[in-house]
Amino acid sequence: MGKTISCSVLLTLISCFSLQFGTALDTITPSKSIKDPESIISQSGVFRLGFFSFANSSNRYVGILYNQIPVQTVVWVANRNKPLKDSSGILNISDDGKLVVLNGKAEILWSSNVTNLVPNATTAQLLNSGNLVLINGGGSSLWESFQDPSNAFIETMEIGTDVKKGRKVELKSWKSIDDPSDGNFSFAIEPFNIPEGIIRKNNKLYFRTGPWNGNIFLGVILTGYLDGFYMAADNQQQTYYLTYKFSNNSMSMYYELNSQGKFVERQWDAGKGDWINRYPILQTDCDDYGKCGPFGICDSTKRPICSCLKGFKPRNIEGWSKGNWSSGCLRTTPLQCHRDSSNGSETGQGDDGFLKLKMMKVPAFPDRSSLINRDCKDQCLKNCSCVAYAYDDGIGCMFWGGDLIDVQKFSTRGVDLFIRLPSSELDKGKSKKVIVFTTAIAGIVIITISALFLWCRMAKQRGRNKIWKQIKLQFYSENVEENLIGVKLQQLPLFNFEELATATNNFHDTKKLGQGGFGPVYRGTLDDGKEIAVKRLSKASGQGLEEFMNEVVVISKLQHRNLVRLFGCCVEGEEKMLVYESMPNTSLNAFLFDSSKLDVLDSRKRFNIIEGLVEDCLSS
C-alpha cells in the first residue's frame, strides 16, 4: 500500500516538474525513452503507458493501462508474446524511427514494424482515447495501437477490414487472465456478401453475429443494448468497420474478448471498487458455428438441441443418436426443379414451395439483392439452385444456394426464413378433405374475426396495464410518495425499444440534440413520419426510476400549447426513455431570454406565455 502511495506522489511531482519546464508527459521522442518502471500518461490522466507485471508472474510487459483506477486494468500489451524476464526493459524510438521494446541486452522484443521511416523524425504519443500513435515529423500517423489491438475493444477504436488494401484489425484473446500471449480466439469484421462479426477459434469459424442490417446484427440476441455501437460499410471502397462512442464521457467501460471466446462488457463500479462484468450477447448451447451441421437447426430450449429441418433426415443416424450432429442432414425427397432438370425440362421451378420458419438466425453466407420483399419468393423459384430466402428491411432479399449452415431458432426477434421444399413435403393437395374442411370453417372464421379483433385489443391493453403495474410496484418499493402517480398513466403510449432505435438510427451521434443530467437527447422519425425527441436515461447519470417517473408525472400534467408534449415512454430491461414532440425551433427559453430575438416575441407575447404557464401549473 505504501509503495502505491509513493508512486502516486512521485507521479504528481513529475507532472508538476514537467508542466513547469514544458516537457510533454504523454510523448516518447528519439531523445526521451522510458525505462522500467517509468511511464508516460495521457493528457487527460485516464491512460498510462509503461511497464507492469501480473500478480502471479515475474514477467514484465509494456502496455497501456487505466491510470486512475486502483485495480490494475490492462487494455493493450506490446510484447505480449515476448515478455521481459527482468526489469531491464526500455521503450524507445530506434535509430530507424520505429517504436521498440528492448531488453537489457539491447535485443528487440517488440517493434511497431513500420518501414520507410525518416530517422530521428518520429515521436510516439499516448492520446486521451488510449491510442498510442507513432507520428512523423509532419504530424501524420504512421502506426497506431488501435490498429494492432490486444483483447480490449475501447471507445472510438475501429475493428474492421479494408479488402482493397488487405488490412484487417482484429481482437486477439489472451491465453489466460494473467498471460497476455495470443490465445485461441480472435474477433473481426468479415465482409462476406454482407458484413458480419466473426469469432474464430484456432483460425476456424467459431461464432458469427449474423448480417448487419444497418441497426443490429441479425444473428444475436442482446441481453441489453450495445450503447453507441455503429457499423460503417462502404461496399464500393470495400471498407467495413465497427466502432462505438458513449454518450456519457464520465463512464469507464470497455469490451473484451476473454480467453473463453466470449464478448464481455466491463464497467467500473466505484462503489464496489471493482469491474462489473456483463455478457451483452445471450449465451446459449447453440453458440458454436455449425453445431447441427448442414440443414440442421439448433434450438437451445429443446433436448436434444439439434434436429433436421422439415423435409430432411440425419445423414449419419448412428452419430446423430449419440449427439454428434456435425454431419448434418440431407433431403428425403428431391426438389421438383431438380427432377425437371434431369428430364431435360426447362420449366425451372417445377412444383416446389416454401416452408416458413419464424424468428430464425439466418444461415451463413447469404447472397444479397435489393429486391423488395414480395419479389424474393419469385426470384428464388426461378433459380433451381436457390434453396432458401429471407428478407430484412435494412438489407433486402437474402438467398442461399448451397448447404444451410448455422441455422438457429430464437425465442425472440430473428428473421422469417423460407426453406424450399417439394410440394409433397408441404402437404399441398394431399387430400380433398382438406379443401372441404377449409370451406366449412371459412364461415366460422369470418364470424369470429370481429371477436378476435376485439380480444386482441383487450389483450394489448391488459399487456400495457401489466407493464404499468410493474413500473408502479417498483416505484413504490423505492419509497416514493404515492400522490406522484396521481395522473392516468395508462393513457400514456408505450414505445418498444427497437422502434426507437430505428427512429434514431441506432442512437447515432449525428442524431444527438444535446446532453443533460438525465442523459442524452436524440432526434428521431417514426415510421409514420412523426418527428420526435428521445430522452434516454444514461447508465452513468446517477438517476433512476424515481426521477424518470417524476418527469413522466410532471410533464403529463402540464399540457400547454407553449410546452413540449410528452408522446410516451419506453421501459424495457435496463432502458428507460421518454419520447417528446420534436422542437425544430429549439426551446422556449432561447426566445424568452435572448435580447437579439425581441422582434420575434415582443413584451406582450412574452407576458402572455409566462402568464399561461403559471396558470397551467396552478390549475394542475
Secondary structure, 3 states (H helix, E strand, C coil): CHHHHHHHHHHHHHHHHHHHHCCCCCEEECCECEECCCEEECCCCCEEEEEECCCCCCCEEEEEEECCCCCCCEEEECCCCCCECCCCCEEEECCCCCEEEECCCCCEEEECCCCCCCCCCCEEEECCCCCEEEECCCCCEEEEHHHCCCCEECCCCCEEEECCCCEECCEEEEEECCEEEEEEEEEEEECCCCCEEEEEECCEEEEEEEEECCCCECCCCECCCCCCEEEEEECCCCEEEEEECCCCCCCCEEEEECCCCCEEEEEEECCCCEEEEECCECCCCCCCCCCCCCCEEECCCCCCCEEECCCEEECCHHHHHCCCCCCCEEECCCCHHHHHHHCCCCCCCCCEEEEEEEEEECCCCCEEECCCHHHHHHHHHHCCCCCEEEEECCCEEEEECCCCCCEEECCCCCEEEEEEEEHHHHCCCCCHHHHHHHHHHHHHHHHHHHHHHHHHHHHHHHHHHHHHHHHHHHHHHCCCCHHHHCCCHHHCCECCHHHHHHHCCCCCHHHEEEECCCCEEEEEECCCCCEEEEEECCCCCCCCHHHHHHHHHHHHHCCCCCCCCEEEEEEECCEEEEEEECCCCCCCHHHHCCHHHCCCCCHHHHHHHHHHHHHHHHHC
